Amino acid sequence: MPRFYLPSHQWLLSEPQLNTFDTHHAAHVLRCEVGDSIVIFNGTGAEAMATIIGFKKKGGLQAILSIGTPKKTLPASCHITLAQAVPKGKNMDVIIQKAVELGASRIIPLLTERTILRCDNQEDALQKQERWQQIAIEACKQSGQNWLPQVEKPSPILEFFKMLGLPDQLLIIASLESERDSLKGILKNSTSPKTVTIMVGPEGDFTPKEYEAAKNIGFQSVDLGPLILRAETAAFYCLSVLSHELNHQ
């Protein structure tokens, strides 16, 4: 059954309605009509059956809904943040899609010394954030995920370090350095963390200066095995292991 994202504040309106983009998709791609049922979710754990009770034009076509009784999906027991150095091309799009499927709660695109992408100004950063957040929404629709991860603005790595406000969270960084521990070993020595942040570097890896800065605020270097993984593969590997070990027990 088709799934659509409807922010929580819309559920409380007398006439909740899909936005113009989703209405176009429902009416012209999926051929939904008045009386058809869809599933809506609010991104904070709730989903419900809804019936299309009409269409109206007001700044674009919009579908009017009648919403049924919502049901709640419990949040993950561990909040996982992926801090991902933005890779070249459109690989970040794929990383965000898969991060949603693998249970990330928050995604922070990092701008490192070896990151090719640059944001020229605040408006450019906001546009990238909005596009990546929409990719996360679409991934939630497709996967059945009712918890929408927050995708932050692209952040220089030093600004990212300032965003870390929880001293008791588990901080790990995917590392190619010689001194590193296994992910299994790090998790074994951690007592059921409620918050985990995993940093994954760009194609050229983090610089020694960036590694040092990360370690100085408590990041532990983790070994992802004998092979050198692509940036997106490293992200999928880390999220898969963390989700399995911390949220599927």
Secondary structure, DSSP 8 states (H G I E B T S, - for coil): --EEE--HHHHTSSS-B--HHHHHIIIIIS---TT-EEEEE-SBSEEEEEEEEEEEESSSEEEEEEE---EE----SSEEEEEEE--STTHHHHHHHHHHHTT-SEEEEEE-TT-S----SHHHHHHHHHHHHHHHHHHHHHHT--B--EE---EEHHHHHHH---TTSEEEEE--SSS-EEHHHHHHTS---SEEEEEE--TT---HHHHHHHHHTT-EEEE--SS---HHHHHHHHHHHHHHHHH--
